[in-house]
Amino acid sequence: MSITRDIQNALRGNNGALFRLLIINVVVWLLVNILVNVFSMQGEPFPERIVKEYSTLPAGLENLLYHFWTIFTYMFVHFSFMHLLGNMLWLYFLGRVFCDLLGSARMTGVYIIGGLCGGLVFVVIENLITDHPEMYSLEGASAGVMAIVIAAAAFRPDYMMFPFGFAMKLKWLALISFVLTSIIDLNANTGGKIAHIGGALFGFIYGTQMRHGKKFMEGFMNLFRLKKNNLRVEYSRAQKTDDHAYNAKKLSIRKQVDEILDKISRSGYDSLNKEEKDFLQKNHDKF
């Protein structure tokens, strides 16, 4: 199997959305640094400032009005490699947990809405607590990543993790990461930590709603489900027989998934037995 095929399979698998987010963030980091260096070679006096003006989220309302797209772009922009590395490590390890629990498409939705919430909270708070909000801007994926971490923990608080070989429940890992990155020493990176809180707030609401069996914002999450291509093929009689068996099996699996989801809606995720949880985890991304 070729490397290209391996990459395609990874992007279409259960963790496909996670790998796509990782790739987008890394590619944007490369492009940002290339642009800064190009501006520098052309003699621009403040190349990084120019790139930031059009990609990061300004706290000043007038600047935001003229650069409204930055409420979305900022969550993919990093200028420092260490900033990128820290966010991508958290996204990779906790994003895999989220995908296992709630699915790949929902992870993308939570990342984006968590980033939007973090950005809005940043703008509001900066305008309330500072005299010159136009001096501040926001960059990085951390609000979206924090939303993913907290949502997973709110959905399955007792899920066991083994960071550095130590057993720990997901709720404690999420709480420790939130306190260390968002609460301690608010005087340092104040804007970023405010955005973390906004992302965490959305993540907590989303994970709690899902734990209680409510299909919270499911319409938006469905936008990120990959659609299968419709291919035109000619069938032989044997192929039609095989297709009939395949469709019957698919219908049976879908019926079982719907029954399990109905049970979650009535009694919550923890009411499922091990076989039902394994079956749902294996088949939830097929529909």
C-alpha positions in Angstrom: 0.0 0.0 0.0 1.4 3.4 -1.0 2.1 6.2 1.5 -0.6 8.3 -0.2 -3.2 5.5 0.4 -2.0 5.3 4.1 -2.6 9.0 4.5 -6.0 8.8 2.8 -7.1 6.0 5.1 -5.9 7.9 8.2 -7.8 11.0 7.2 -11.0 8.9 6.6 -10.7 6.8 9.7 -12.2 7.3 13.2 -9.6 9.9 14.0 -9.7 11.6 10.5 -11.0 14.9 11.8 -8.3 15.0 14.4 -5.5 14.5 11.8 -7.1 17.1 9.6 -7.1 19.7 12.4 -3.5 18.9 13.2 -2.4 19.2 9.5 -4.3 22.6 9.1 -2.6 24.1 12.2 0.8 22.9 11.1 0.4 24.1 7.5 -0.9 27.5 8.7 2.1 27.9 11.0 4.4 27.2 8.1 2.6 29.7 5.8 2.6 32.4 8.6 6.4 32.0 9.0 7.0 32.0 5.3 4.9 35.3 4.9 6.8 36.9 7.8 10.1 36.0 6.1 9.0 37.2 2.7 7.9 40.6 4.2 11.3 40.8 5.9 13.2 40.2 2.6 11.1 43.0 1.0 12.2 45.5 3.6 8.9 45.8 5.5 9.6 47.4 8.9 7.2 45.3 10.9 6.4 42.1 9.0 5.0 40.1 11.9 2.7 42.9 12.8 1.3 43.0 9.3 0.6 39.3 9.2 -1.0 39.5 12.7 -3.2 42.3 11.7 -5.0 40.1 9.1 -5.0 36.8 11.0 -5.2 37.2 14.7 -8.3 38.4 16.7 -8.1 42.0 17.8 -9.7 43.0 21.1 -10.5 46.5 19.8 -14.0 46.7 18.5 -13.2 49.0 15.6 -10.3 46.7 14.4 -12.6 43.7 14.8 -15.3 45.4 12.6 -12.8 45.7 9.7 -11.2 42.3 10.3 -14.3 40.3 11.2 -12.9 37.1 9.7 -10.3 36.9 12.4 -12.9 35.5 14.9 -12.4 32.3 12.9 -8.8 32.5 11.6 -7.2 33.2 14.9 -7.8 29.6 16.2 -5.5 28.2 13.5 -2.7 30.7 13.8 0.5 30.3 15.8 3.7 32.3 15.5 5.8 30.5 18.0 6.7 26.8 17.4 6.5 26.0 21.1 3.0 27.5 21.2 2.0 25.3 18.3 3.7 22.2 19.8 2.0 22.6 23.2 -1.5 23.0 21.7 -1.0 20.2 19.1 0.2 17.7 21.8 -2.9 18.4 23.9 -5.1 18.2 20.8 -3.6 14.9 19.7 -3.8 13.0 23.0 -7.2 14.4 24.3 -8.7 14.6 20.8 -8.3 10.9 20.4 -10.2 10.3 23.6 -12.9 12.7 22.5 -13.2 10.8 19.1 -13.5 7.5 20.9 -16.3 8.8 23.2 -18.3 11.2 20.9 -17.0 10.8 17.4 -14.8 12.6 15.0 -17.3 15.0 13.5 -18.4 16.3 16.9 -14.7 17.0 17.8 -14.4 19.3 14.8 -17.6 21.1 15.8 -16.6 21.5 19.4 -13.1 22.8 18.4 -14.7 25.5 16.2 -17.5 26.6 18.5 -15.2 26.4 21.5 -12.7 28.7 19.6 -15.5 31.1 18.7 -16.7 31.2 22.3 -13.2 31.8 23.6 -12.7 34.6 21.1 -16.0 36.3 22.0 -15.3 36.1 25.7 -11.7 37.5 25.1 -13.1 40.5 23.2 -15.8 41.2 25.8 -13.6 41.0 28.9 -10.7 42.9 27.3 -13.1 45.8 26.6 -14.4 45.7 30.1 -11.1 45.5 32.1 -8.6 47.4 29.9 -8.5 51.1 28.9 -6.8 50.3 25.5 -8.2 47.0 24.2 -6.9 47.9 20.7 -3.4 47.0 22.0 -4.3 43.3 22.4 -4.9 40.4 20.1 -5.5 36.7 20.4 -3.9 33.8 18.5 -3.8 30.0 18.8 -5.8 26.9 19.1 -6.0 26.6 22.9 -9.6 27.8 23.4 -10.8 25.1 20.9 -8.5 22.5 22.5 -9.7 23.4 26.0 -13.3 23.0 24.8 -12.5 19.4 23.6 -10.7 18.5 26.8 -13.5 19.8 29.1 -16.3 18.4 26.8 -14.8 14.9 27.0 -14.4 15.1 30.7 -17.9 16.4 31.3 -19.3 13.5 29.1 -17.3 10.7 30.7 -15.8 12.1 33.9 -14.7 8.6 35.2 -13.0 7.6 32.0 -9.6 6.2 33.0 -6.4 7.8 31.6 -2.8 6.8 32.1 -0.6 9.9 31.7 3.0 9.1 32.3 2.0 5.6 33.5 -0.2 6.9 36.3 -3.9 6.0 36.4 -6.1 9.1 36.6 -9.8 9.8 35.8 -10.4 12.1 32.9 -12.2 14.6 35.1 -9.1 15.2 37.3 -6.7 15.4 34.3 -9.0 18.0 32.7 -9.3 20.0 35.9 -5.6 20.0 36.5 -4.9 21.1 32.9 -7.6 23.9 33.2 -6.2 25.2 36.5 -2.6 25.2 35.3 -3.2 26.8 31.9 -6.2 29.1 32.6 -6.4 30.1 36.3 -2.9 30.3 37.8 -1.1 33.6 37.4 -3.8 35.5 35.3 -1.4 38.4 35.0 0.6 36.4 32.4 -1.1 35.8 29.0 -4.3 37.2 30.4 -6.1 37.3 27.1 -5.2 33.7 26.3 -6.4 32.5 29.6 -9.7 34.4 29.3 -10.2 32.6 25.9 -9.4 29.3 27.6 -12.2 30.0 30.1 -14.7 30.7 27.2 -13.7 27.5 25.4 -14.0 25.5 28.6 -17.4 26.9 29.4 -18.8 25.8 26.1 -17.1 22.4 26.4 -18.6 21.8 29.8 -22.1 22.7 28.6 -21.8 20.5 25.5 -20.4 17.5 27.4 -23.0 17.8 30.1 -25.8 17.9 27.6 -24.5 14.9 25.8 -24.1 12.9 29.0 -27.8 13.5 29.7 -28.7 12.0 26.3 -29.6 15.3 24.6 -28.4 15.7 21.0 -27.1 19.2 21.7 -26.3 21.2 18.5 -26.3 18.0 16.5 -27.4 19.8 13.3 -24.2 21.8 13.4 -22.0 18.8 14.2 -23.5 16.9 11.2 -22.0 19.5 8.9 -18.6 17.9 9.6 -19.6 14.3 8.7 -17.9 13.2 5.6 -20.2 12.3 2.8 -19.5 9.1 0.8 -19.0 9.6 -3.0 -21.8 8.2 -5.2 -19.9 6.1 -7.8 -21.6 4.9 -11.0 -21.0 1.2 -11.5 -22.6 -1.6 -13.4 -23.8 -4.6 -11.4 -23.9 -8.3 -12.3 -26.6 -10.5 -10.8 -24.1 -11.8 -8.2 -23.2 -8.3 -7.3 -26.9 -7.4 -6.8 -27.2 -10.3 -4.4 -24.2 -9.2 -2.5 -25.5 -5.7 -2.3 -28.8 -6.9 -1.0 -27.0 -8.8 1.8 -24.8 -5.8 2.5 -27.8 -3.4 2.7 -29.7 -5.8 5.0 -26.7 -6.0 7.3 -26.2 -2.2 7.2 -29.9 -1.7 8.1 -29.6 -4.1 11.0 -26.5 -2.3 12.4 -28.3 1.1 12.0 -31.3 -0.2 13.9 -29.1 -1.4 16.7 -27.3 1.9 16.8 -30.6 3.8 17.0 -31.8 1.6 19.8 -28.6 2.3 21.8 -28.9 6.0 21.2 -32.5 5.9 22.3 -31.4 4.2 25.5 -28.7 6.9 26.1 -31.4 9.5 25.5 -33.6 7.9 28.2 -31.1 6.9 30.8 -27.7 8.3 29.9 -24.5 6.8 28.5 -23.6 5.0 31.8 -26.7 2.9 31.5 -25.1 0.9 28.6 -23.5 -2.4 29.2 -20.0 -3.2 27.9 -21.2 -4.9 24.7 -23.4 -1.9 23.8 -20.6 0.6 24.4 -18.2 -1.4 22.3 -20.8 -1.8 19.5 -21.6 2.0 19.6 -17.9 2.9 19.5 -17.3 0.6 16.6 -20.2 1.8 14.5 -21.2 5.4 15.5 -19.3 7.1 12.6 -21.0 5.0 10.0 -24.3 7.0 10.1 
